[in-house]
């Protein structure tokens, strides 16, 4: 069994007596997670227009990690295509090029400083994406009913295979 990353005394936390299972370590392959409390990926729209990480996002996520009590803290969904058709909103982080690594590392380091485990969600928003381009994409042309979304382009089988590789 792998060694615990961090050792915490949860006995005084709210709910510790009623839900002790939440505060027990969890083994995920060779990683032992100190508890079962996870901060799920949320979108904060703090990042730069080009998908690079902003200082505001680092500060925000560090404050979230501080409250996770040593569990997992998912930063947010990051889009993976240079054309930005999978981008879901302005201010979303990207990871389609190595130039994004320094900012994502700063985010991870800030989360680790609070003794939490960092992660992010690979994400393509499909028909509800394309915030900065004139059309979205998806496996079919089924339109999004809300008017604020762009028209759809049907992806080719090759584009679908490429997206699967990206994920």
TORPA-4810 file (N, C-alpha, C, O; in nm, 3 decimals):
<nodes>
NODE_1_0.085_-0.119_0.000_0.000_0.000_0.000_0.089_0.125_0.000_0.188_0.132_0.073_X
NODE_2_0.053_0.220_-0.081_0.129_0.345_-0.091_0.114_0.428_0.036_0.018_0.414_0.111_X
NODE_3_0.211_0.513_0.057_0.211_0.600_0.174_0.112_0.716_0.154_0.097_0.766_0.043_X
NODE_4_0.047_0.756_0.261_-0.043_0.872_0.256_0.037_0.997_0.222_0.146_1.018_0.274_X
NODE_5_-0.018_1.081_0.134_0.048_1.206_0.100_0.049_1.302_0.218_0.150_1.366_0.245_X
NODE_6_-0.063_1.311_0.289_-0.077_1.403_0.400_-0.154_1.333_0.511_-0.244_1.253_0.483_X
NODE_7_-0.122_1.360_0.632_-0.194_1.302_0.746_-0.270_1.413_0.817_-0.211_1.513_0.860_X
NODE_8_-0.400_1.396_0.830_-0.486_1.495_0.893_-0.562_1.430_1.007_-0.588_1.310_1.005_X
NODE_9_-0.597_1.509_1.107_-0.686_1.464_1.212_-0.823_1.526_1.184_-0.844_1.646_1.204_X
NODE_10_-0.916_1.442_1.137_-1.048_1.491_1.097_-1.151_1.482_1.208_-1.267_1.519_1.188_X
NODE_11_-1.114_1.434_1.324_-1.212_1.405_1.428_-1.297_1.525_1.469_-1.410_1.507_1.514_X
NODE_12_-1.245_1.645_1.456_-1.322_1.764_1.496_-1.400_1.828_1.381_-1.470_1.927_1.402_X
NODE_13_-1.390_1.774_1.260_-1.460_1.832_1.145_-1.610_1.806_1.154_-1.652_1.702_1.205_X
NODE_14_-1.691_1.901_1.105_-1.836_1.879_1.104_-1.868_1.753_1.023_-1.818_1.735_0.913_X
NODE_15_-1.951_1.668_1.077_-1.992_1.547_1.009_-1.899_1.428_1.028_-1.930_1.318_0.982_X
NODE_16_-1.786_1.448_1.095_-1.688_1.340_1.110_-1.745_1.220_1.186_-1.713_1.106_1.156_X
NODE_17_-1.828_1.247_1.285_-1.887_1.137_1.362_-2.003_1.072_1.287_-2.019_0.951_1.290_X
NODE_18_-2.082_1.154_1.219_-2.199_1.102_1.149_-2.160_1.031_1.019_-2.223_0.932_0.982_X
NODE_19_-2.058_1.081_0.949_-2.015_1.025_0.821_-1.866_0.993_0.823_-1.790_1.050_0.745_X
NODE_20_-1.822_0.903_0.909_-1.678_0.878_0.922_-1.615_0.825_0.793_-1.496_0.845_0.770_X
NODE_21_-1.693_0.758_0.710_-1.641_0.702_0.585_-1.584_0.812_0.494_-1.486_0.788_0.423_X
NODE_22_-1.646_0.931_0.495_-1.597_1.042_0.412_-1.454_1.082_0.446_-1.382_1.134_0.361_X
NODE_23_-1.415_1.059_0.567_-1.285_1.106_0.614_-1.179_0.995_0.618_-1.070_1.015_0.671_X
NODE_24_-1.212_0.880_0.562_-1.116_0.770_0.556_-1.037_0.778_0.426_-1.090_0.824_0.325_X
NODE_25_-0.912_0.734_0.427_-0.831_0.735_0.304_-0.891_0.645_0.196_-0.964_0.550_0.226_X
NODE_26_-0.860_0.677_0.073_-0.906_0.601_-0.043_-0.784_0.566_-0.127_-0.701_0.652_-0.156_X
NODE_27_-0.773_0.440_-0.167_-0.661_0.395_-0.248_-0.700_0.398_-0.395_-0.795_0.331_-0.435_X
NODE_28_-0.628_0.474_-0.475_-0.649_0.482_-0.619_-0.518_0.440_-0.684_-0.425_0.520_-0.699_X
NODE_29_-0.510_0.314_-0.722_-0.385_0.252_-0.771_-0.274_0.276_-0.671_-0.283_0.228_-0.558_X
NODE_30_-0.167_0.349_-0.708_-0.056_0.368_-0.615_-0.066_0.499_-0.537_0.030_0.538_-0.470_X
NODE_31_-0.178_0.567_-0.546_-0.198_0.694_-0.476_-0.300_0.676_-0.364_-0.410_0.627_-0.387_X
NODE_32_-0.262_0.715_-0.245_-0.355_0.711_-0.133_-0.406_0.853_-0.110_-0.329_0.943_-0.077_X
NODE_33_-0.536_0.871_-0.126_-0.600_1.001_-0.108_-0.646_1.009_0.037_-0.712_0.917_0.086_X
NODE_34_-0.611_1.117_0.107_-0.636_1.124_0.251_-0.782_1.118_0.292_-0.812_1.078_0.405_X
NODE_35_-0.874_1.156_0.205_-1.016_1.149_0.238_-1.094_1.138_0.108_-1.034_1.131_0.000_X
NODE_36_-1.224_1.137_0.116_-1.309_1.118_-0.003_-1.383_1.246_-0.040_-1.486_1.241_-0.106_X
NODE_37_-1.331_1.358_0.002_-1.393_1.486_-0.027_-1.326_1.545_-0.150_-1.205_1.562_-0.154_X
NODE_38_-1.408_1.577_-0.251_-1.357_1.626_-0.378_-1.422_1.760_-0.410_-1.543_1.777_-0.394_X
NODE_39_-1.341_1.854_-0.455_-1.395_1.978_-0.510_-1.405_1.956_-0.660_-1.302_1.946_-0.728_X
NODE_40_-1.526_1.949_-0.712_-1.547_1.918_-0.853_-1.507_2.035_-0.942_-1.502_2.150_-0.898_X
NODE_41_-1.479_2.003_-1.068_-1.440_2.106_-1.164_-1.552_2.208_-1.179_-1.668_2.173_-1.203_X
NODE_42_-1.517_2.334_-1.165_-1.610_2.444_-1.185_-1.543_2.548_-1.273_-1.421_2.558_-1.276_X
NODE_43_-1.622_2.623_-1.342_-1.568_2.724_-1.433_-1.576_2.860_-1.367_-1.682_2.901_-1.319_X
NODE_44_-1.464_2.930_-1.363_-1.461_3.060_-1.296_-1.443_3.177_-1.393_-1.461_3.292_-1.353_X
NODE_45_-1.409_3.149_-1.517_-1.393_3.253_-1.621_-1.285_3.355_-1.589_-1.291_3.467_-1.640_X
NODE_46_-1.189_3.321_-1.508_-1.083_3.414_-1.470_-0.965_3.416_-1.567_-0.886_3.511_-1.564_X
NODE_47_-0.951_3.316_-1.650_-0.830_3.302_-1.731_-0.828_3.398_-1.849_-0.930_3.459_-1.883_X
NODE_48_-0.711_3.410_-1.909_-0.693_3.502_-2.021_-0.767_3.454_-2.146_-0.797_3.335_-2.160_X
NODE_49_-0.794_3.546_-2.235_-0.869_3.518_-2.357_-0.805_3.408_-2.441_-0.875_3.332_-2.508_X
NODE_50_-0.672_3.398_-2.437_-0.602_3.297_-2.517_-0.595_3.160_-2.450_-0.535_3.068_-2.505_X
NODE_51_-0.656_3.145_-2.333_-0.657_3.016_-2.263_-0.546_2.998_-2.162_-0.541_2.895_-2.095_X
NODE_52_-0.457_3.097_-2.149_-0.352_3.087_-2.047_-0.410_3.121_-1.910_-0.506_3.197_-1.898_X
NODE_53_-0.349_3.064_-1.809_-0.396_3.079_-1.671_-0.367_3.219_-1.618_-0.257_3.272_-1.638_X
NODE_54_-0.464_3.279_-1.552_-0.450_3.413_-1.493_-0.423_3.402_-1.343_-0.458_3.302_-1.279_X
NODE_55_-0.361_3.505_-1.288_-0.333_3.510_-1.143_-0.461_3.495_-1.061_-0.460_3.433_-0.955_X
NODE_56_-0.570_3.553_-1.110_-0.697_3.546_-1.036_-0.743_3.401_-1.022_-0.798_3.364_-0.919_X
NODE_57_-0.721_3.320_-1.126_-0.761_3.179_-1.119_-0.673_3.103_-1.019_-0.723_3.019_-0.945_X
NODE_58_-0.544_3.133_-1.018_-0.454_3.069_-0.923_-0.499_3.099_-0.780_-0.508_3.008_-0.697_X
NODE_59_-0.528_3.225_-0.751_-0.572_3.265_-0.616_-0.706_3.199_-0.581_-0.724_3.151_-0.469_X
NODE_60_-0.799_3.198_-0.675_-0.931_3.140_-0.651_-0.920_2.990_-0.620_-0.978_2.942_-0.523_X
NODE_61_-0.844_2.918_-0.704_-0.834_2.774_-0.684_-0.755_2.740_-0.558_-0.783_2.639_-0.493_X
NODE_62_-0.658_2.822_-0.523_-0.585_2.797_-0.399_-0.680_2.812_-0.279_-0.672_2.735_-0.183_X
NODE_63_-0.768_2.910_-0.285_-0.864_2.927_-0.174_-0.962_2.810_-0.169_-1.003_2.769_-0.060_X
NODE_64_-0.999_2.754_-0.284_-1.087_2.636_-0.287_-1.013_2.515_-0.228_-1.070_2.438_-0.151_X
NODE_65_-0.887_2.500_-0.266_-0.809_2.386_-0.217_-0.792_2.391_-0.066_-0.788_2.288_0.000_X
NODE_66_-0.783_2.510_-0.013_-0.768_2.527_0.131_-0.887_2.466_0.205_-0.872_2.417_0.316_X
NODE_67_-1.004_2.470_0.144_-1.124_2.418_0.209_-1.155_2.273_0.177_-1.255_2.220_0.226_X
NODE_68_-1.073_2.208_0.098_-1.099_2.070_0.057_-1.051_1.970_0.162_-1.076_1.850_0.149_X
NODE_69_-0.985_2.016_0.262_-0.930_1.936_0.371_-0.843_1.819_0.324_-0.847_1.711_0.382_X
NODE_70_-0.765_1.841_0.220_-0.667_1.742_0.179_-0.713_1.644_0.074_-0.640_1.550_0.042_X
NODE_71_-0.831_1.663_0.018_-0.880_1.573_-0.084_-0.834_1.614_-0.222_-0.724_1.666_-0.239_X
NODE_72_-0.918_1.591_-0.321_-0.886_1.623_-0.459_-0.954_1.753_-0.496_-1.070_1.776_-0.461_X
NODE_73_-0.882_1.838_-0.567_-0.936_1.966_-0.612_-0.921_1.973_-0.764_-0.810_1.990_-0.815_X
NODE_74_-1.032_1.961_-0.835_-1.029_1.971_-0.981_-1.036_2.118_-1.020_-1.128_2.189_-0.979_X
NODE_75_-0.940_2.162_-1.099_-0.930_2.303_-1.136_-1.049_2.346_-1.220_-1.126_2.433_-1.177_X
NODE_76_-1.067_2.290_-1.337_-1.177_2.324_-1.425_-1.165_2.241_-1.551_-1.072_2.161_-1.566_X
NODE_77_-1.259_2.259_-1.642_-1.249_2.194_-1.771_-1.157_2.275_-1.861_-1.168_2.397_-1.868_X
NODE_78_-1.067_2.207_-1.930_-0.977_2.274_-2.023_-1.006_2.224_-2.164_-1.029_2.105_-2.184_X
NODE_79_-1.005_2.316_-2.261_-1.032_2.273_-2.399_-0.901_2.239_-2.468_-0.795_2.289_-2.431_X
NODE_80_-0.911_2.151_-2.569_-0.791_2.092_-2.627_-0.772_2.118_-2.775_-0.683_2.058_-2.835_X
NODE_81_-0.852_2.202_-2.836_-0.837_2.222_-2.980_-0.796_2.365_-3.012_-0.854_2.461_-2.962_X
NODE_82_-0.696_2.377_-3.097_-0.643_2.509_-3.134_-0.748_2.595_-3.203_-0.746_2.717_-3.189_X
NODE_83_-0.840_2.533_-3.276_-0.946_2.609_-3.345_-1.048_2.667_-3.246_-1.128_2.753_-3.284_X
NODE_84_-1.047_2.622_-3.123_-1.132_2.669_-3.014_-1.281_2.641_-3.034_-1.365_2.707_-2.975_X
NODE_85_-1.314_2.542_-3.118_-1.455_2.507_-3.133_-1.506_2.436_-3.008_-1.627_2.439_-2.982_X
NODE_86_-1.419_2.373_-2.931_-1.461_2.305_-2.809_-1.460_2.395_-2.687_-1.498_2.352_-2.578_X
NODE_87_-1.416_2.520_-2.705_-1.412_2.615_-2.593_-1.555_2.651_-2.553_-1.636_2.688_-2.638_X
NODE_88_-1.585_2.639_-2.425_-1.721_2.661_-2.378_-1.752_2.803_-2.335_-1.869_2.841_-2.330_X
NODE_89_-1.650_2.881_-2.304_-1.676_3.016_-2.257_-1.546_3.096_-2.261_-1.437_3.039_-2.260_X
NODE_90_-1.560_3.226_-2.265_-1.444_3.315_-2.260_-1.383_3.302_-2.120_-1.456_3.304_-2.021_X
NODE_91_-1.254_3.289_-2.112_-1.188_3.273_-1.982_-1.163_3.128_-1.945_-1.121_3.101_-1.832_X
NODE_92_-1.189_3.036_-2.036_-1.164_2.895_-2.009_-1.017_2.864_-2.037_-0.960_2.912_-2.135_X
NODE_93_-0.955_2.784_-1.952_-0.816_2.744_-1.971_-0.805_2.645_-2.087_-0.901_2.574_-2.119_X
NODE_94_-0.688_2.642_-2.150_-0.662_2.553_-2.262_-0.542_2.465_-2.232_-0.462_2.494_-2.143_X
NODE_95_-0.529_2.356_-2.309_-0.413_2.267_-2.291_-0.369_2.205_-2.423_-0.309_2.097_-2.422_X
NODE_96_-0.397_2.269_-2.536_-0.366_2.209_-2.665_-0.221_2.231_-2.709_-0.181_2.181_-2.814_X
NODE_97_-0.142_2.305_-2.633_-0.003_2.334_-2.669_0.081_2.341_-2.542_0.029_2.371_-2.434_X
NODE_98_0.210_2.315_-2.555_0.301_2.320_-2.439_0.308_2.459_-2.375_0.349_2.471_-2.260_X
NODE_99_0.270_2.562_-2.448_0.277_2.697_-2.391_0.183_2.715_-2.271_0.199_2.809_-2.193_X
NODE_100_0.087_2.625_-2.256_-0.007_2.633_-2.144_0.045_2.566_-2.017_-0.010_2.586_-1.909_X
NODE_101_0.151_2.487_-2.029_0.202_2.411_-1.915_0.246_2.499_-1.799_0.210_2.468_-1.685_X
NODE_102_0.321_2.608_-1.820_0.363_2.689_-1.704_0.246_2.740_-1.619_0.253_2.736_-1.496_X
NODE_103_0.140_2.787_-1.681_0.025_2.835_-1.606_-0.048_2.723_-1.534_-0.088_2.739_-1.418_X
NODE_104_-0.066_2.610_-1.601_-0.131_2.496_-1.537_-0.045_2.444_-1.421_-0.099_2.399_-1.319_X
NODE_105_0.086_2.450_-1.436_0.176_2.410_-1.327_0.163_2.506_-1.208_0.163_2.462_-1.093_X
NODE_106_0.151_2.636_-1.235_0.131_2.732_-1.126_0.003_2.700_-1.049_-0.001_2.705_-0.926_X
NODE_107_-0.102_2.666_-1.124_-0.229_2.627_-1.061_-0.210_2.503_-0.974_-0.252_2.500_-0.858_X
NODE_108_-0.147_2.402_-1.030_-0.125_2.277_-0.956_-0.040_2.303_-0.831_-0.069_2.251_-0.724_X
NODE_109_0.065_2.383_-0.846_0.151_2.413_-0.731_0.074_2.485_-0.620_0.096_2.457_-0.502_X
NODE_110_-0.016_2.576_-0.658_-0.096_2.648_-0.558_-0.189_2.552_-0.484_-0.209_2.565_-0.363_X
NODE_111_-0.246_2.457_-0.556_-0.334_2.358_-0.494_-0.253_2.266_-0.403_-0.294_2.235_-0.291_X
NODE_112_-0.136_2.223_-0.452_-0.050_2.136_-0.370_-0.002_2.207_-0.244_0.016_2.143_-0.140_X
NODE_113_0.017_2.338_-0.251_0.060_2.415_-0.133_-0.041_2.404_-0.020_-0.007_2.421_0.097_X
NODE_114_-0.167_2.377_-0.055_-0.273_2.361_0.046_-0.295_2.214_0.081_-0.395_2.179_0.143_X
NODE_115_-0.201_2.129_0.042_-0.205_1.986_0.071_-0.324_1.917_0.008_-0.381_1.824_0.065_X
NODE_116_-0.363_1.962_-0.110_-0.469_1.897_-0.187_-0.407_1.840_-0.314_-0.297_1.878_-0.353_X
NODE_117_-0.478_1.751_-0.378_-0.433_1.689_-0.502_-0.501_1.761_-0.617_-0.623_1.778_-0.617_X
NODE_118_-0.422_1.805_-0.714_-0.475_1.884_-0.827_-0.512_1.794_-0.944_-0.450_1.691_-0.968_X
NODE_119_-0.612_1.835_-1.017_-0.652_1.768_-1.139_-0.732_1.865_-1.224_-0.773_1.970_-1.176_X
NODE_120_-0.754_1.831_-1.351_-0.846_1.909_-1.432_-0.922_1.817_-1.525_-0.884_1.702_-1.545_X
NODE_121_-1.029_1.868_-1.579_-1.120_1.793_-1.664_-1.091_1.828_-1.809_-1.096_1.945_-1.847_X
NODE_122_-1.062_1.726_-1.892_-1.050_1.749_-2.036_-1.191_1.767_-2.089_-1.281_1.689_-2.055_X
NODE_123_-1.211_1.869_-2.171_-1.348_1.907_-2.202_-1.360_1.961_-2.344_-1.277_2.040_-2.389_X
NODE_124_-1.462_1.918_-2.413_-1.501_1.978_-2.540_-1.649_2.006_-2.528_-1.728_1.914_-2.506_X
NODE_125_-1.689_2.130_-2.544_-1.828_2.168_-2.520_-1.922_2.138_-2.637_-2.042_2.160_-2.627_X
NODE_126_-1.866_2.087_-2.748_-1.951_2.044_-2.859_-2.048_2.152_-2.904_-2.008_2.265_-2.931_X
NODE_127_-2.175_2.117_-2.911_-2.275_2.210_-2.965_-2.303_2.330_-2.876_-2.368_2.424_-2.920_X
NODE_128_-2.255_2.329_-2.753_-2.272_2.446_-2.667_-2.140_2.521_-2.649_-2.128_2.606_-2.561_X
NODE_129_-2.043_2.489_-2.732_-1.913_2.556_-2.727_-1.904_2.666_-2.831_-2.003_2.731_-2.865_X
NODE_130_-1.784_2.686_-2.880_-1.757_2.783_-2.987_-1.795_2.925_-2.949_-1.864_2.993_-3.025_X
NODE_131_-1.750_2.971_-2.834_-1.788_3.105_-2.790_-1.724_3.216_-2.872_-1.778_3.326_-2.879_X
NODE_132_-1.611_3.188_-2.935_-1.539_3.291_-3.009_-1.526_3.265_-3.158_-1.458_3.339_-3.228_X
NODE_133_-1.589_3.161_-3.206_-1.587_3.132_-3.349_-1.730_3.128_-3.399_-1.824_3.127_-3.319_X
NODE_134_-1.748_3.125_-3.531_-1.883_3.143_-3.585_-1.967_3.017_-3.591_-2.082_3.023_-3.636_X
NODE_135_-1.916_2.903_-3.546_-1.994_2.779_-3.548_-1.941_2.682_-3.443_-1.824_2.689_-3.403_X
NODE_136_-2.028_2.593_-3.400_-1.988_2.486_-3.309_-1.966_2.359_-3.388_-1.977_2.359_-3.511_X
NODE_137_-1.935_2.251_-3.319_-1.919_2.123_-3.386_-1.972_2.012_-3.298_-1.980_2.025_-3.176_X
NODE_138_-2.007_1.903_-3.362_-2.059_1.787_-3.290_-2.074_1.671_-3.386_-2.054_1.688_-3.506_X
NODE_139_-2.110_1.553_-3.336_-2.123_1.437_-3.421_-2.246_1.442_-3.512_-2.260_1.358_-3.601_X
NODE_140_-2.333_1.539_-3.490_-2.450_1.558_-3.576_-2.482_1.707_-3.580_-2.418_1.787_-3.511_X
NODE_141_-2.580_1.744_-3.659_-2.618_1.885_-3.669_-2.739_1.920_-3.583_-2.804_2.022_-3.605_X
NODE_142_-2.769_1.836_-3.484_-2.879_1.866_-3.393_-2.849_2.001_-3.328_-2.749_2.016_-3.259_X
NODE_143_-2.936_2.100_-3.350_-2.906_2.234_-3.299_-2.930_2.248_-3.149_-3.010_2.176_-3.089_X
NODE_144_-2.860_2.342_-3.091_-2.885_2.382_-2.953_-3.003_2.479_-2.960_-3.003_2.568_-3.045_X
NODE_145_-3.101_2.465_-2.875_-3.223_2.546_-2.885_-3.207_2.689_-2.835_-3.282_2.778_-2.876_X
NODE_146_-3.111_2.713_-2.748_-3.093_2.849_-2.698_-3.028_2.935_-2.805_-2.934_2.891_-2.871_X
NODE_147_-3.076_3.056_-2.823_-3.031_3.141_-2.932_-2.886_3.186_-2.921_-2.824_3.218_-3.022_X
NODE_148_-2.831_3.188_-2.801_-2.695_3.240_-2.787_-2.589_3.147_-2.845_-2.474_3.189_-2.861_X
NODE_149_-2.624_3.023_-2.877_-2.525_2.930_-2.930_-2.513_2.941_-3.081_-2.608_2.978_-3.150_X
NODE_150_-2.396_2.909_-3.131_-2.364_2.919_-3.274_-2.425_2.803_-3.351_-2.459_2.700_-3.293_X
NODE_151_-2.440_2.821_-3.484_-2.487_2.709_-3.567_-2.387_2.593_-3.560_-2.270_2.612_-3.529_X
NODE_152_-2.436_2.474_-3.588_-2.355_2.353_-3.579_-2.296_2.311_-3.713_-2.359_2.327_-3.818_X
NODE_153_-2.175_2.258_-3.707_-2.115_2.187_-3.820_-2.100_2.041_-3.777_-2.053_2.012_-3.668_X
NODE_154_-2.141_1.951_-3.865_-2.127_1.810_-3.834_-1.981_1.769_-3.851_-1.919_1.799_-3.953_X
NODE_155_-1.928_1.701_-3.753_-1.790_1.655_-3.760_-1.780_1.534_-3.852_-1.870_1.450_-3.858_X
NODE_156_-1.669_1.525_-3.924_-1.644_1.407_-4.007_-1.600_1.292_-3.915_-1.566_1.314_-3.799_X
NODE_157_-1.601_1.171_-3.969_-1.555_1.057_-3.890_-1.409_1.077_-3.849_-1.370_1.038_-3.738_X
NODE_158_-1.328_1.136_-3.936_-1.188_1.162_-3.904_-1.175_1.263_-3.789_-1.092_1.246_-3.700_X
NODE_159_-1.258_1.368_-3.791_-1.256_1.467_-3.682_-1.298_1.404_-3.549_-1.243_1.437_-3.444_X
NODE_160_-1.394_1.314_-3.554_-1.438_1.245_-3.432_-1.323_1.159_-3.379_-1.298_1.157_-3.258_X
NODE_161_-1.253_1.088_-3.469_-1.138_1.007_-3.426_-1.029_1.094_-3.365_-0.967_1.056_-3.266_X
NODE_162_-1.006_1.211_-3.423_-0.905_1.303_-3.371_-0.944_1.352_-3.231_-0.859_1.364_-3.143_X
NODE_163_-1.072_1.381_-3.212_-1.117_1.426_-3.080_-1.098_1.315_-2.977_-1.058_1.342_-2.863_X
NODE_164_-1.127_1.193_-3.015_-1.106_1.080_-2.924_-0.959_1.072_-2.885_-0.927_1.047_-2.769_X
NODE_165_-0.869_1.092_-2.982_-0.725_1.091_-2.952_-0.688_1.205_-2.857_-0.605_1.187_-2.768_X
NODE_166_-0.750_1.322_-2.874_-0.721_1.437_-2.787_-0.759_1.406_-2.642_-0.693_1.452_-2.549_X
NODE_167_-0.864_1.328_-2.624_-0.909_1.297_-2.489_-0.833_1.179_-2.433_-0.857_1.138_-2.319_X
</nodes>
